[in-house]
């Protein structure tokens, strides 16, 4: 039995591979930026919640 034509993997041209790589790289960068923004938001909110007395303590 052979697979139907629509299920067979098709060869990708170098242009298609390059376009797919660009899309993947943009998505990775966007996810990294979103994760960094999320982490920075939690850091800032933690400092704000602790209040300014956090920096007025004896060491």
Residue pairs with C-beta under 8 A, 6 or more apart in sequence:
12 20
47 54
